[in-house]
Amino acid sequence: MKPNQIYSRMIVLFTLLLLSGYAHSKIILPSIFTTNMVLQQKSDVAFWGKAGPGKNVVISVSWTGKKYTVKADTQGNWKTLVNTPSFGGPYKVTVSDGQPVTLTNVMIGEVWLCSGQSNMEMPLAGWGKIDQYKEEIANANFPNIRLFQAEKTTSTRELSTFPKISNGGWTICSPVYIADFSSVAYFFARELYRETGIPIGLIHTSWGGTVAEAWTSAATLKNMPDFAAAVEKVAATKSSKNYEQEYKSWKQLVFNSDKGKGTEGWLSTTTDDSGWNTMELPGYWDKTVMKNVDGIVYFRKKVVIPASWAGKAMKLHLGTIDDDDLTYFNGEQIGETVGYNIDRVYTIPGNKVKPGENVIAVRIFDGSGGGGMYGDKDVLALTSASGEKISLDGDWKYKLGIDLKDITAAPVSDNEPNRATVLYNAMIHPFTPYRIRGVIWYQGESNADRAVQYRTLFPAMIKDWRNKWNTGDFPFYFVQLANFMDKAPDPVDSQWAELRDAQLETLSLPNTGMAVTIDIGDAKDIHPKNKQEVGRRLALIALAKNYGKNIAYSGPRFTSQQINGNTVELSFDFTEGGLVARKGELKGFAIAGADKEYYWAKAEIRGDKVIVSSDKVPNPVAVRYAWGNNPECNLYNGAGLPASPFRTGQ
């Protein structure tokens, strides 16, 4: 036999071996199908995956003993529907094309997808540290609540697989896994489970600081004039091989432009900070002392160390910082961290600790959004080896090193999330074949500067998702933006109020619900800590609308006005238990005439109506309630649920 014949036969044999190995390879399931998963009850749920081309795939389910058979296509792809009973478990599911894959501890129950930006992402611990987070984590033993965490990723094309997940797939709700999970989602599920006993599966897929158009598909956005060009641009995007070098060059430009000179200068002990301004920490500088500033800011604080601490190692707790920090103690670097959601705890060696006055200096870089030390004030401290504590909250000296508006804009990463469609493509689309009961959503802060646009974008996104799942108008429940920022002494226009109004208007879509949180926000923190009540209010909606509970689930909602001379009579739905003014006289109402100049108004409850008037407006035409970033307002119903902000005119 000639050498070339031998070679040809070897190639053929090798190819046959490869094909044989593939034909007998273990079946591949998407990562949503794992042990501990929850399947939607009383439904035809999809199973899909990869097998050998043309192979018969058999799915065996223990709740009936039934077997479902489907044949893989020439590419090895297969998909079929499996009928689920009423809730229960645990069960076993086996998927086999000759080599079985067995999934155990499978529950039948209710599956909810949880998405949005940082207030949905906010974990119980980590950068979140919600109210009573230690106790909540310790008590989070709910074996019939299951958690699935999608990791952050983007794509310019719709993905059919799940590129990034945490913990290998579904996990049981326990202190081990709940600490880093969405707090809103967890408290929503906990309330549902306590009230119904039905197993709950939570699919959490969110990304802080993101805009709604990033979560919307190209099929919808390309038909919206505001986004059509952006969709085309994303679709045409090619991976930038030079991004890392471009970003490195830009960071060098930032360093060179920094007035504080990075690792020297304003971090050193010789810096004269007597002329610096002061800011109260923890807090965001762009919400207090420097509006709309992204860049580098230096912070300094002098602290007196007692003699008993001298020569012993101590820890500096700075909490969470947005985004990155470089931290010095007495002119020497003791720590550096990249990331807005990481606790900073730096050890100061004993030989660096001297009695008397010491200087802490921190350089903070913020690329976008909020900037500063924004963690819990009780965390911001120095602690000794023996557990003694020196609090560091309060006034710090600060000075701006660079405002990024003064230099060339940073290059855009291929993984930049705030681009049209890219989060839908990577973090929503892969889930669309998986049967869900509904969605809970907490987002809007990043679209507040385009609230008018949100009136069409948000309902379009909801319709988009429902169309993609193709299971009808499933429940879509969302959180209205909480109160935030400083209170205004007089009635003023507000982007956040406009966004809340857009959210309120979205209730015109069928099978939607809104949890009002205008009373549980935080003036200084865009991430309020009371996530227990947010989750509970979302759960009230689901319990009433989907689980047959005869309970109040909404606060008073404005329906109509009647002008009677110099007064306006306002009518409301959802007045269970009557209208109530909490903690004193009714507040939060403003009234205007034809000139659209609003004045604070006198408001009083008469039965299920509110009567509004002002001596400054003899001929009223419109009323606003709780219209502001952080309004004073106290209208509730007898069930203790707050009224949504509203306006009767422009």
Beta strands, then each sheet from edge to edge (+ up, - down):
strand 1: 38-40
strand 2: 44-50
strand 3: 56-61
strand 4: 67-71
strand 5: 77-83
strand 6: 88-96
strand 7: 100-116
strand 8: 142-149
strand 9: 171-173
strand 10: 200-206
strand 11: 277-281
strand 12: 283-284
strand 13: 295-305
strand 14: 314-322
strand 15: 324-329
strand 16: 332-337
strand 17: 343-348
strand 18: 356-366
strand 19: 372-373
strand 20: 381-384
strand 21: 389-391
strand 22: 394-403
strand 23: 438-442
strand 24: 476-479
strand 25: 512-515
strand 26: 557-564
strand 27: 567-573
strand 28: 579-581
strand 29: 589-592
strand 30: 598-600
strand 31: 602-606
strand 32: 609-613
strand 33: 622-625
strand 34: 635-637
strand 35: 646-647
sheet 1: 1+ 7+ 6- 3+ 4-
sheet 2: 1+ 7+ 10+ 8+ 9-
sheet 3: 1+ 7+ 23+ 24+ 25+
sheet 4: 2+ 5-
sheet 5: 11+ 22- 13+ 18- 15+ 16-
sheet 6: 12+ 19- 14+ 17-
sheet 7: 12+ 19- 14+ 20- 21+
sheet 8: 26+ 27- 32+ 31-
sheet 9: 28+ 34-
sheet 10: 30+ 29- 33+ 35-
end
